[in-house]
Amino acid sequence: MANVQISEPIKQSATNYSPRLWPGVVGGILLLVIAYVAPAVNSEWSIVGLLGGLGCAALVFLWWLFFSRVPWFERLAVVVLIVIALLVTSRFIHISIAEGAQGMLFPFMAVPGVALALVVSAVVGKNLTSGRRLAVMAVLIGLASGVWTLARTGGFTGGFEQELHWRWTPTPEDLLLAKVGNQPSKLAPPAKAYSTTPVVVTPAEWPGFRGPNRDGIIHGLRIETDWTKSPPVELWRRAVGPGWSSFAVQGDRVYTQEQRGEEEIVACYDLKTGEPIWMHSDAARFWEPAGGAGPRGTPTLSRGRVFTLGATGIINALDATSGAMIWSHNAATDTEAKSPGWGFCGSPLVVDDLVIVAASGRLAAYDFATGDLRWKGPTGVGGGYSSPHLLTIAGVPQVLLMTSAGAISVSPTDGKLLWKNESPTGSRIIQPNLVSENEFLMSTGEEGMGGAGVRRVAVNQSGSEWTTEERWSSGALKPNFNDLVVHKGFAYGFDGRLLGCIDLSNGDRKWKGGRYGNGQLVLLPEQDLLLVLSEDGRLAIVSATPGEFVELARFPGIKGKTWNHPVLIGDHLLVRNAEEMAAFRLSVQSR
């Protein structure tokens, strides 16, 4: 009988162990769709893509560690490769990415790409030996991580979209500085300070942030709404330094704040031509990765003077005609307030002979004429980014301030606390809106990227005692840093990235529509109109009526992320952002 040799089964070599791919491929496809495809199709998915991408990356890593079937040495070696790639890359990335999202932007952006590179390299190297597969993975993972050294970010949009650019491309501020050179020095006001005696001048048409009453309402003006026949006419356009300031206007002069290199600027421009008249500069620079560089407040005009609060806390009183310094203080030092994450954002408020500012939630009042510190408000009221707001509630003038701890009210004469409405939450940015003699509308605070909602609060006085009571709270309108307007029993504003209207009697939504991003708006009450400036710089007219959302007209305005409040004076519409500003003439209806 012939000898029959029975060979033993051939065992697969540990150096050529093909991984189980399908769970990783499924996770990779899911990651690709959620983190990259969905946000590209619809920008409102940006925050979902950012968070979802990280979650899908975690699923990919779980597959590789526990279900890939490759030897443990290879599994752990890939983990080490990923850690090394991310650590090495983090040493060389641009500061805007390194410090973005409180230092968490880089892992949020890089880890999903690294996970995707892991899946791709596993598929490409499925038939390779373990060593060669590790080499492929090292290359692809290194590229997926290292590519972030080539990028910088210009910050976020309101919906958390990244404004990514090549690292070596100049910023709009770089281009401006290269063009204008030492323009602030050429336009510097005289060094000699003017008299501390205030002058009597005609009140400014638009004295500062959101108009005379800080409510965004423009009375006594009617505009043509058919922009196909009478479109806005561009009068001038010019580059401007970064900053989220709006405008103050008096006569033919326009005042704003901006950043130019290492100098924080208060600038005066000609309303008719856009040409600069004077510029005051302070050796200060504020920058944070979400909003970028520059001051956040808006100048305030009063009795021939312009008052400003810079992002680092510098408060200036300047002569409105020449820009000459009258007095200057540092509100951060005077109130012992630490600079908040987004800088000092409030605009000064003038009440009689006082100039009141908010320094990270604490109020301080300065003498209008001399700049002497007259009083400091209560401590421990929480930080915030809102501006002090003068309202008369129950017949009593008082200064309200929205903070992370709620709302506080103080006496304008001495800063003593009248009442507070405690509701600790995230940052409050928008202004309060008076809706009756003793009730106001306030934000419930920032929650995520879209805001949490609004609440109606009643304030009551009994003798010397004050009490507050919530009438209702609503999530039907969710402002973030986008101010509301109140009109005929309804509130109009931004519900996330859409416009919305709610009933003031109960907070119920009446309508929601349009896609304007996180923009700003003003109200023309005589025509029941909203003039909207979208986050991407478009102009629109929307009906301020509760029936339904109706957009009457739209027009391209300026380019770039636009969070600044628009200003309409007569037939002149002024808009700006961190890159440029422009003036348009609107057709005005005769009365």
C-alpha positions as CSV (number, residue, x, y, z in Angstrom):
1,M,0.0,0.0,0.0
2,A,1.4,3.3,-1.0
3,N,2.4,5.8,1.6
4,V,0.0,8.7,1.7
5,Q,1.3,11.9,3.1
6,I,-1.3,14.0,4.7
7,S,-0.2,17.6,5.0
8,E,-1.2,19.7,8.0
9,P,-3.5,22.8,7.3
10,I,-1.5,25.8,6.3
11,K,-1.7,28.4,9.1
12,Q,-2.0,32.1,8.2
13,S,1.2,33.9,9.2
14,A,0.9,36.5,11.9
15,T,2.9,38.8,9.7
16,N,0.2,38.5,7.0
17,Y,-3.0,38.6,8.9
18,S,-5.8,40.2,6.8
19,P,-8.0,42.5,9.0
20,R,-11.8,42.3,9.3
21,L,-12.7,45.4,7.3
22,W,-16.5,45.7,7.0
23,P,-17.1,47.3,10.5
24,G,-14.4,49.9,9.9
25,V,-15.6,50.6,6.3
26,V,-19.1,51.2,7.6
27,G,-17.8,53.5,10.4
28,G,-15.6,55.3,7.8
29,I,-18.5,55.9,5.4
30,L,-20.6,57.1,8.3
31,L,-17.8,59.5,9.4
32,L,-17.4,60.8,5.9
33,V,-21.1,61.6,5.5
34,I,-21.6,63.2,8.9
35,A,-18.3,65.1,9.3
36,Y,-17.7,66.2,5.7
37,V,-20.5,65.6,3.2
38,A,-23.5,66.8,5.3
39,P,-21.9,70.2,6.4
40,A,-20.8,70.8,2.8
41,V,-24.4,70.3,1.6
42,N,-26.0,72.2,4.4
43,S,-24.0,74.6,6.6
44,E,-26.4,74.2,9.4
45,W,-25.0,70.8,10.0
46,S,-21.6,72.2,10.9
47,I,-21.8,71.8,14.6
48,V,-23.4,68.3,14.1
49,G,-20.6,67.4,11.8
50,L,-17.9,68.6,14.2
51,L,-19.4,66.6,17.2
52,G,-20.6,63.7,15.1
53,G,-17.3,63.4,13.3
54,L,-15.6,62.9,16.7
55,G,-18.1,60.3,17.7
56,C,-17.7,58.4,14.5
57,A,-14.0,58.5,14.9
58,A,-14.4,56.9,18.3
59,L,-16.3,54.1,16.6
60,V,-13.5,53.6,14.1
61,F,-11.0,53.4,16.9
62,L,-13.1,50.9,18.8
63,W,-13.3,48.7,15.6
64,W,-9.6,48.8,15.2
65,L,-8.8,47.9,18.8
66,F,-11.4,45.2,19.5
67,F,-12.9,43.9,16.2
68,S,-10.2,44.2,13.5
69,R,-8.7,40.7,14.2
70,V,-5.2,41.9,13.5
71,P,-2.5,41.0,16.0
72,W,-2.5,43.1,19.2
73,F,1.0,44.3,18.5
74,E,-0.3,45.9,15.2
75,R,-3.4,47.4,17.0
76,L,-1.3,49.0,19.7
77,A,1.3,50.2,17.2
78,V,-1.3,52.1,15.3
79,V,-2.5,53.8,18.5
80,V,1.0,54.9,19.2
81,L,1.4,56.2,15.6
82,I,-1.8,58.2,16.0
83,V,-0.7,59.7,19.3
84,I,2.7,60.6,17.9
85,A,1.3,62.1,14.7
86,L,-1.2,64.3,16.7
87,L,1.4,65.4,19.2
88,V,4.0,66.3,16.6
89,T,1.5,68.2,14.5
90,S,0.2,70.1,17.5
91,R,3.7,71.6,17.9
92,F,3.6,73.2,14.5
93,I,0.0,74.3,13.9
94,H,-1.1,77.9,13.6
95,I,-2.0,79.7,16.8
96,S,-5.6,80.2,15.6
97,I,-6.1,76.4,15.4
98,A,-4.0,75.7,18.5
99,E,-6.1,78.0,20.7
100,G,-9.5,77.7,18.9
101,A,-12.5,76.4,20.9
102,Q,-10.5,76.8,24.1
103,G,-7.7,74.7,22.9
104,M,-9.9,71.8,21.6
105,L,-10.3,72.9,18.0
106,F,-7.3,70.9,16.7
107,P,-8.4,67.5,18.0
108,F,-11.9,68.1,16.9
109,M,-10.8,68.8,13.4
110,A,-7.8,66.4,13.1
111,V,-9.1,63.3,14.8
112,P,-11.9,62.5,12.3
113,G,-9.4,62.8,9.4
114,V,-7.0,60.5,11.1
115,A,-9.7,57.9,11.8
116,L,-10.6,58.1,8.1
117,A,-7.0,57.6,7.1
118,L,-6.9,54.6,9.4
119,V,-9.8,53.0,7.5
120,V,-8.4,53.8,4.1
121,S,-4.9,52.5,5.0
122,A,-6.4,49.3,6.4
123,V,-8.3,48.7,3.1
124,V,-5.3,49.5,1.0
125,G,-3.0,47.3,3.0
126,K,-5.4,44.4,3.6
127,N,-3.2,41.9,1.7
128,L,0.1,43.3,2.8
129,T,2.3,41.9,5.6
130,S,1.8,43.5,9.0
131,G,5.0,45.6,8.7
132,R,4.2,47.0,5.3
133,R,0.6,47.7,6.3
134,L,2.0,49.6,9.3
135,A,4.2,51.6,7.0
136,V,1.2,52.6,4.8
137,M,-0.8,53.5,7.9
138,A,2.1,55.6,9.2
139,V,2.2,57.6,6.0
140,L,-1.5,58.2,5.6
141,I,-2.1,59.0,9.3
142,G,0.9,61.3,9.3
143,L,-0.5,63.1,6.2
144,A,-4.0,63.3,7.7
145,S,-2.7,64.9,10.8
146,G,0.2,67.0,9.3
147,V,-2.0,68.7,6.8
148,W,-3.3,70.9,9.6
149,T,0.1,72.6,9.8
150,L,-0.7,74.2,6.4
151,A,-4.0,75.9,7.6
152,R,-5.2,78.8,9.8
153,T,-8.7,79.8,10.7
154,G,-10.3,83.1,10.5
155,G,-12.7,82.1,13.3
156,F,-16.2,80.6,13.4
157,T,-19.5,81.7,11.9
158,G,-22.4,81.8,14.2
159,G,-23.2,78.2,13.2
160,F,-19.7,77.0,14.1
161,E,-18.5,76.8,10.5
162,Q,-14.7,77.2,10.3
163,E,-13.3,79.9,8.0
164,L,-10.3,78.0,6.9
165,H,-7.4,79.5,4.8
166,W,-4.0,78.5,3.7
167,R,-1.6,79.4,6.5
168,W,0.5,81.6,4.2
169,T,-2.3,83.7,2.8
170,P,-2.5,87.2,4.2
171,T,-5.5,88.2,6.4
172,P,-7.7,91.1,5.5
173,E,-6.0,93.0,8.2
174,D,-2.6,92.2,6.7
175,L,-3.8,93.5,3.3
176,L,-5.2,96.7,4.9
177,L,-1.9,97.4,6.8
178,A,0.1,96.9,3.6
179,K,-2.1,99.4,1.8
180,V,-2.5,102.2,4.3
181,G,0.8,102.0,6.1
182,N,1.0,104.4,9.1
183,Q,-2.4,106.1,8.3
184,P,-3.4,106.2,12.1
185,S,-0.3,108.2,12.8
186,K,-1.0,110.6,9.9
187,L,-4.5,111.1,11.1
188,A,-3.7,111.3,14.8
189,P,-5.5,114.1,16.7
190,P,-3.6,116.9,18.5
191,A,-1.8,115.7,21.6
192,K,-3.1,118.6,23.7
193,A,-6.3,117.6,25.6
194,Y,-9.3,119.8,25.2
195,S,-11.1,121.6,28.0
196,T,-13.0,119.4,30.4
197,T,-16.1,121.6,30.0
198,P,-18.7,119.9,27.8
199,V,-20.0,121.8,24.9
200,V,-23.6,122.2,23.9
201,V,-24.3,120.6,20.5
202,T,-27.3,119.2,18.6
203,P,-28.0,115.7,19.8
204,A,-26.6,113.0,17.5
205,E,-29.0,111.4,15.0
206,W,-27.6,107.9,15.9
207,P,-25.7,108.4,19.2
208,G,-24.4,104.8,19.5
209,F,-25.3,101.2,19.9
210,R,-28.7,100.3,18.3
211,G,-29.8,104.0,18.3
212,P,-31.0,106.5,20.8
213,N,-32.8,104.0,22.9
214,R,-30.7,101.0,22.2
215,D,-33.7,99.2,20.8
216,G,-32.9,99.0,17.1
217,I,-36.0,101.0,16.2
218,I,-35.9,103.8,13.5
219,H,-38.8,106.2,13.8
220,G,-40.1,108.6,11.2
221,L,-38.7,106.9,8.1
222,R,-40.3,105.1,5.2
223,I,-38.3,103.5,2.4
224,E,-39.2,102.1,-1.0
225,T,-39.5,98.3,-0.8
226,D,-39.4,97.4,-4.4
227,W,-35.6,97.0,-4.9
228,T,-36.0,95.7,-8.4
229,K,-37.1,99.2,-9.4
230,S,-35.3,101.3,-6.8
231,P,-32.3,99.2,-5.5
232,P,-29.8,100.5,-3.0
233,V,-27.2,102.6,-4.6
234,E,-23.6,102.1,-3.3
235,L,-22.1,105.5,-2.3
236,W,-18.7,104.2,-1.1
237,R,-16.9,101.1,0.1
238,R,-13.6,100.8,1.9
239,A,-11.4,98.3,3.8
240,V,-11.6,98.6,7.5
241,G,-9.6,97.0,10.4
242,P,-11.2,94.0,12.2
243,G,-13.7,94.5,15.0
244,W,-17.4,94.0,15.7
245,S,-18.2,97.6,16.4
246,S,-21.2,99.3,14.8
247,F,-21.5,103.0,14.1
248,A,-22.4,106.3,15.9
249,V,-23.4,109.1,13.5
250,Q,-23.7,112.9,13.9
251,G,-24.2,115.1,10.9
252,D,-21.7,114.1,8.2
253,R,-19.5,112.2,10.6
254,V,-19.4,108.5,11.3
255,Y,-17.6,106.9,14.3
256,T,-16.5,103.3,14.7
257,Q,-13.8,101.2,16.3
258,E,-11.3,98.8,14.7
259,Q,-7.9,97.1,15.1
260,R,-4.9,97.9,13.0
261,G,-1.9,95.8,14.0
262,E,-0.9,96.5,17.6
263,E,-3.1,99.6,17.8
264,E,-6.7,99.7,18.8
265,I,-8.3,102.5,16.8
266,V,-11.2,104.9,17.3
267,A,-11.9,106.3,13.9
268,C,-14.0,109.2,12.4
269,Y,-15.1,109.0,8.8
270,D,-16.9,111.2,6.4
271,L,-20.5,110.0,5.9
272,K,-20.7,111.2,2.3
273,T,-17.3,109.9,1.0
274,G,-16.1,107.3,3.5
275,E,-12.8,109.2,3.8
276,P,-11.1,109.1,7.2
277,I,-11.1,112.4,9.2
278,W,-9.2,111.4,12.3
279,M,-8.0,108.3,14.1
280,H,-7.1,107.9,17.8
281,S,-4.9,104.9,18.6
282,D,-4.1,103.0,21.8
283,A,-1.3,100.5,22.2
284,A,-3.5,97.5,22.7
285,R,-4.5,94.4,20.8
286,F,-7.2,91.9,21.6
287,W,-7.5,88.6,19.7
288,E,-9.4,85.4,20.3
289,P,-9.7,82.5,17.8
290,A,-13.5,82.5,17.4
291,G,-14.2,86.1,16.6
292,G,-10.7,87.3,15.7
293,A,-9.1,90.6,16.5
294,G,-10.4,94.0,17.4
295,P,-12.7,95.9,19.7
296,R,-16.3,94.7,20.3
297,G,-18.0,97.9,21.5
298,T,-19.6,100.8,19.6
299,P,-18.8,104.4,20.2
300,T,-21.3,106.6,22.1
301,L,-21.8,110.3,21.2
302,S,-22.9,112.9,23.7
303,R,-22.5,116.7,23.9
304,G,-19.6,116.9,21.6
305,R,-17.7,113.9,22.9
306,V,-17.2,110.3,21.8
307,F,-16.9,107.6,24.4
308,T,-15.5,104.2,23.7
309,L,-14.7,101.0,25.5
310,G,-12.0,98.8,24.0
311,A,-11.7,95.1,24.1
312,T,-9.0,95.2,26.7
313,G,-10.9,97.6,28.9
314,I,-9.6,101.0,27.8
315,I,-12.3,103.7,28.1
316,N,-11.7,106.9,26.2
317,A,-13.4,110.3,26.2
318,L,-12.4,112.1,23.0
319,D,-13.4,115.4,21.3
320,A,-15.8,114.4,18.6
321,T,-14.6,117.1,16.2
322,S,-10.8,116.5,16.4
323,G,-10.4,113.2,18.3
324,A,-8.3,114.9,20.9
325,M,-8.0,113.1,24.2
326,I,-10.1,114.5,27.1
327,W,-9.6,111.6,29.6
328,S,-8.9,107.9,29.6
329,H,-9.2,105.1,32.1
330,N,-8.9,101.3,32.2
331,A,-12.2,99.8,33.3
332,A,-10.6,96.4,33.9
333,T,-8.2,97.9,36.3
334,D,-10.7,100.2,38.0
335,T,-13.2,97.3,38.6
336,E,-10.6,94.6,39.2
337,A,-12.3,92.6,36.4
338,K,-10.5,89.9,34.4
339,S,-10.8,90.1,30.7
340,P,-13.6,87.6,29.6
341,G,-13.0,85.1,26.8
342,W,-14.4,87.3,24.1
343,G,-13.0,90.6,25.5
344,F,-14.9,93.6,26.9
345,C,-17.9,93.9,24.6
346,G,-20.2,96.6,26.0
347,S,-20.8,100.0,24.7
348,P,-20.7,103.1,27.0
349,L,-24.0,104.5,28.3
350,V,-24.3,108.2,29.1
351,V,-26.8,109.1,31.8
352,D,-26.8,112.8,32.8
353,D,-23.3,113.6,34.0
354,L,-22.2,109.9,34.1
355,V,-20.6,107.6,31.6
356,I,-21.4,104.0,32.6
357,V,-19.6,100.9,31.3
358,A,-19.8,97.2,31.9
359,A,-16.6,95.4,32.7
360,S,-17.2,91.6,32.5
361,G,-20.5,92.0,34.3
362,R,-19.6,94.7,36.8
363,L,-20.8,98.3,36.2
364,A,-18.7,101.4,36.7
365,A,-19.6,105.0,36.3
366,Y,-17.2,107.9,35.4
367,D,-17.7,111.6,35.6
368,F,-18.7,112.9,32.2
369,A,-16.4,116.0,32.4
370,T,-13.4,114.8,34.3
371,G,-13.4,111.0,34.1
372,D,-13.3,110.6,37.8
373,L,-14.6,107.2,39.0
374,R,-18.0,108.0,40.6
375,W,-19.2,104.6,41.6
376,K,-18.8,100.9,41.1
377,G,-21.7,98.5,40.9
378,P,-22.2,95.3,42.9
379,T,-19.8,92.4,42.6
380,G,-20.6,88.7,42.2
381,V,-23.3,89.3,39.6
382,G,-21.7,87.1,36.9
383,G,-19.8,87.9,33.7
384,G,-21.4,88.9,30.4
385,Y,-21.1,90.7,27.1
386,S,-24.2,92.9,27.1
387,S,-24.2,96.7,27.3
388,P,-25.7,98.7,30.2
389,H,-29.2,99.7,29.3
390,L,-31.3,102.6,30.6
391,L,-35.0,101.8,31.1
392,T,-37.8,103.3,33.2
393,I,-39.6,100.5,35.0
394,A,-42.6,101.3,37.2
395,G,-41.7,105.0,36.8
396,V,-38.2,104.6,38.1
397,P,-35.1,105.2,35.8
398,Q,-32.7,102.4,36.2
399,V,-29.7,100.8,34.5
400,L,-30.1,97.1,33.5
401,L,-27.3,94.7,32.7
402,M,-27.7,91.2,31.5
403,T,-25.1,88.8,32.9
404,S,-24.4,85.1,33.1
405,A,-26.1,85.1,36.5
406,G,-29.3,86.7,35.2
407,A,-30.3,90.4,35.1
408,I,-29.4,93.2,37.5
409,S,-30.8,96.7,37.9
410,V,-29.0,99.6,39.7
411,S,-29.7,103.2,40.4
412,P,-27.9,105.3,37.8
413,T,-27.0,108.0,40.4
414,D,-25.0,105.8,42.8
415,G,-24.9,102.3,41.4
416,K,-26.8,100.7,44.3
417,L,-28.6,97.5,43.5
418,L,-32.3,97.9,43.0
419,W,-33.2,94.3,42.1
420,K,-31.8,91.2,40.4
421,N,-33.4,88.3,38.6
422,E,-31.3,85.2,39.1
423,S,-31.1,82.6,36.4
424,P,-27.6,81.3,36.0
425,T,-26.8,80.0,32.6
426,G,-24.4,80.6,29.7
427,S,-23.3,84.0,28.5
428,R,-25.9,86.7,27.9
429,I,-25.1,89.0,25.0
430,I,-28.2,90.7,23.7
431,Q,-30.0,93.8,25.1
432,P,-33.2,93.7,27.2
433,N,-36.4,94.9,25.5
434,L,-39.2,96.7,27.4
435,V,-42.6,95.3,26.6
436,S,-44.8,97.1,29.1
437,E,-44.5,99.6,31.9
438,N,-42.9,97.0,34.2
439,E,-42.0,94.0,32.1
440,F,-39.1,93.3,29.8
441,L,-37.9,90.6,27.5
442,M,-34.5,89.0,28.1
443,S,-32.4,86.1,26.7
444,T,-32.3,82.9,28.8
445,G,-28.6,82.7,27.8
446,E,-26.4,80.9,25.4
447,E,-26.9,77.2,25.2
448,G,-24.9,75.5,22.5
449,M,-24.5,77.6,19.4
450,G,-28.1,78.7,18.9
451,G,-29.1,80.2,22.2
452,A,-31.6,78.8,24.6
453,G,-34.6,81.1,24.3
454,V,-36.2,84.2,25.8
455,R,-38.3,85.0,28.9
456,R,-40.7,87.7,29.9
457,V,-40.0,89.1,33.3
458,A,-42.2,91.4,35.4
459,V,-40.7,93.8,37.9
460,N,-42.8,95.1,40.8
461,Q,-42.1,97.7,43.5
462,S,-43.7,97.8,47.0
463,G,-42.3,100.7,49.0
464,S,-38.5,100.3,48.8
465,E,-38.7,96.6,48.0
466,W,-38.4,95.2,44.4
467,T,-39.4,91.8,43.2
468,T,-39.3,90.0,39.9
469,E,-41.4,87.3,38.5
470,E,-41.2,85.3,35.3
471,R,-44.3,85.5,33.1
472,W,-43.2,82.9,30.6
473,S,-40.2,81.3,29.0
474,S,-40.0,80.3,25.4
475,G,-37.7,78.4,23.1
476,A,-39.5,79.5,20.0
477,L,-37.0,82.4,19.6
478,K,-33.4,81.5,20.3
479,P,-31.1,84.5,19.9
480,N,-27.4,84.0,20.4
481,F,-25.7,87.4,20.0
482,N,-28.4,88.7,17.7
483,D,-30.6,91.4,19.1
484,L,-34.4,91.4,19.0
485,V,-37.0,94.1,18.2
486,V,-40.4,94.5,19.8
487,H,-43.3,95.7,17.7
488,K,-47.1,95.8,18.2
489,G,-47.2,92.9,20.7
490,F,-44.7,90.7,19.0
491,A,-41.0,90.1,19.1
492,Y,-38.9,89.6,15.9
493,G,-35.4,88.3,15.9
494,F,-33.1,85.4,15.1
495,D,-34.2,81.9,16.0
496,G,-30.8,80.2,15.6
497,R,-30.0,81.0,12.0
498,L,-33.5,81.8,10.8
499,L,-35.8,84.7,11.5
500,G,-38.7,84.2,13.8
501,C,-41.7,86.0,15.3
502,I,-43.3,85.2,18.7
503,D,-46.4,86.5,20.5
504,L,-45.4,88.6,23.5
505,S,-48.5,87.5,25.4
506,N,-47.4,83.9,25.7
507,G,-44.1,83.3,23.8
508,D,-45.8,81.1,21.1
509,R,-44.2,81.1,17.7
510,K,-46.1,82.9,14.9
511,W,-43.7,82.1,12.1
512,K,-40.2,81.1,11.3
513,G,-38.4,81.5,8.0
514,G,-35.5,82.8,5.9
515,R,-31.9,81.8,6.1
516,Y,-29.8,84.8,7.2
517,G,-27.3,83.1,9.4
518,N,-26.5,84.9,12.6
519,G,-27.1,88.4,11.4
520,Q,-28.6,91.6,12.8
521,L,-31.7,93.7,12.1
522,V,-33.4,97.0,12.7
523,L,-37.1,97.9,12.7
524,L,-39.0,100.5,10.7
525,P,-42.2,100.7,12.7
526,E,-44.2,103.0,10.4
527,Q,-44.0,100.4,7.6
528,D,-44.0,97.3,9.7
529,L,-40.6,96.4,8.2
530,L,-37.4,94.6,9.3
531,L,-34.2,95.7,7.6
532,V,-32.0,92.6,7.9
533,L,-28.2,92.4,7.5
534,S,-27.4,88.7,7.1
535,E,-24.3,87.0,8.4
536,D,-22.8,86.8,4.9
537,G,-23.4,90.5,4.3
538,R,-26.7,90.4,2.3
539,L,-29.4,93.0,2.8
540,A,-33.1,92.1,3.0
541,I,-36.4,93.6,3.8
542,V,-38.8,91.4,5.7
543,S,-42.4,92.1,6.8
544,A,-42.7,92.7,10.6
545,T,-46.2,91.3,10.8
546,P,-47.3,88.1,12.7
547,G,-49.2,86.5,9.9
548,E,-46.4,84.7,8.0
549,F,-42.8,85.2,7.0
550,V,-42.6,87.4,3.9
551,E,-39.3,88.6,2.4
552,L,-40.0,91.7,0.2
553,A,-36.6,92.3,-1.2
554,R,-32.9,91.4,-1.0
555,F,-29.7,92.9,-2.3
556,P,-25.9,92.0,-2.1
557,G,-24.2,94.2,0.5
558,I,-20.7,93.4,1.7
559,K,-18.5,90.4,1.7
560,G,-17.3,88.4,4.7
561,K,-18.7,87.3,8.1
562,T,-20.9,90.1,9.3
563,W,-22.0,90.3,12.9
564,N,-22.1,94.1,13.2
565,H,-25.4,96.0,13.6
566,P,-26.5,98.1,10.6
567,V,-27.3,101.8,10.9
568,L,-29.9,103.7,8.8
569,I,-29.8,107.5,9.0
570,G,-32.1,109.3,6.6
571,D,-31.4,107.7,3.2
572,H,-28.0,106.5,4.2
573,L,-27.5,102.8,5.2
574,L,-24.2,102.0,6.8
575,V,-22.9,98.4,7.1
576,R,-19.6,96.9,8.1
577,N,-17.8,93.8,9.3
578,A,-14.3,92.8,10.2
579,E,-13.1,93.4,6.6
580,E,-14.9,96.3,5.0
581,M,-17.6,98.9,5.4
582,A,-19.9,100.5,2.9
583,A,-22.7,103.1,2.6
584,F,-25.8,102.7,0.4
585,R,-28.4,105.2,-0.5
586,L,-32.0,103.9,-0.1
587,S,-34.9,105.4,-1.9
588,V,-37.0,107.1,0.8
589,Q,-40.8,107.6,0.5
590,S,-42.1,111.2,0.7
591,R,-44.5,111.7,3.6
